[in-house]
Structures are given as structure tokens and as C-alpha cells.
Amino acid sequence: MTDARTRHAALARIRSLQETKRKLEEWKLADFARRARAVADAEELTIAALNAEGPLKGLFVESGARRLESLARQRRSLEAATERQGEAVRVEARREKAACILEKDAARRVEEERRRKEDLAILESFLAGRDPGGAGATAPGASLGQAPAHSLVMDRARRGGGTS
């Protein structure tokens, strides 16, 4: 495997790893959002329970207030964690994008190397007198600007052909 191909393969693995890391950070962010919704729902239920009409109204105000304070602390903690996690997602997305750019550049270099080798093979076969495309006949050993080989001239003369 050539150096360019090795580099491209390594960068493809790095890009794949960066993509996985970004997805993991997004999953963590989604988990924080889910937990924040659960806390908000619990706050709404607690407020609704405190406001409910009934014979026990007012008996659990103090415990309801403590519960609301606890939920508010959880909400603030989750909001801060969500903010940090959002930044982590952005960082991983930037790293993934950089890895993708490097991988595309490496893929371009591999393609250039392949084309260069292909062009060299065509040129070498042309200079060696082989027909790379399979059409037309070129004398063995003939190169650009050279006359046909002496043996080719003699073969044509024996068959009754000319030297042109």
C-alpha cells in the first residue's frame, strides 16, 4: 500500500472515530434535554398538586415548596450541564469536519497517484512499442520521432509491402 493510501485509510478511520464521538456527545445532550423535560414535568405536577382543591389543601405546602426548590436546583444544574454539553457537541462537530476535509484531501491525493501511475504505464508502453489501447501497430522499440526498426522494414519488404 502506498504512502498516500495508508494516509487515506488512517484518516478515514479517524473521521469515523470523530463521527462516533460527535454522535456520543449528541446522545448525551439529548439525555440532558430528556432529563430537563422530566424535571419541568415534575415541577408542573407539584404546582398542580399544591393548587388542587380538596379537603387536604394546604396541609403539604411546606413539603411542596421544598420539592419545588429541589426541582429548581436540578433544573439549573441540568441547564448548566446542557450548555457545557452543547459546547462539547460543537467541538466534536468541528473536529469531525476537519477530519473529513483531511480525508477528502488524502482521497484526492490517492486518485492523483493512481492517475499518475496510469499515465506513466501508458507512456512506458507507448515508448516500449506496445499499443496501450489495442488499436494500431507500433514497432517494438519505437519511440517518438524514430523510424521503424530495421527488422520491421525487412519484414514488410519480404511480404511485398513498402517501407512507409
Beta strands, then each sheet from edge to edge (+ up, - down):
end
